[in-house]
């Protein structure tokens, strides 16, 4: 959609993929309790009665891979205590969390400068005559 209708129906009031909807923000304001936030600025909440848990993403797409492992465990009731109170132990070999890069400029691609990278195998591409 373009024009005024695109602006209206593309806003967070009607869509969830850009940000939290108006309904989610209203529910958060009335029934949510802030539990903590992560390095990306995402804020985590739980219902005052403790039954539901959710995340409000700071900026960018609403994408589950943007949630770090420790907060993912808390959101899915694998851990009762949030990472702000009891962080996950980390190993020295662990890498920093990164969201899925598919669809971005940083996504992996075997094509280098318009051509597929050379291989060491004996593969020969079929060419029609």
VENRA-V219625 format. One record per helix or strand of 2 or more residues. SS is the DSSP state (@ for helix, = for strand). FROM is the first residue (numbers start at 1). LEN is the number of residues. If there is no record, write none. Layout:
# VENRA-V219625
SS;FROM;LEN + SS;FROM;LEN
This chain:
# VENRA-V219625
@;3;7 + @;22;10 + =;32;6 + =;43;5 + =;53;4 + @;64;3 + @;69;7 + =;111;2 + =;115;2
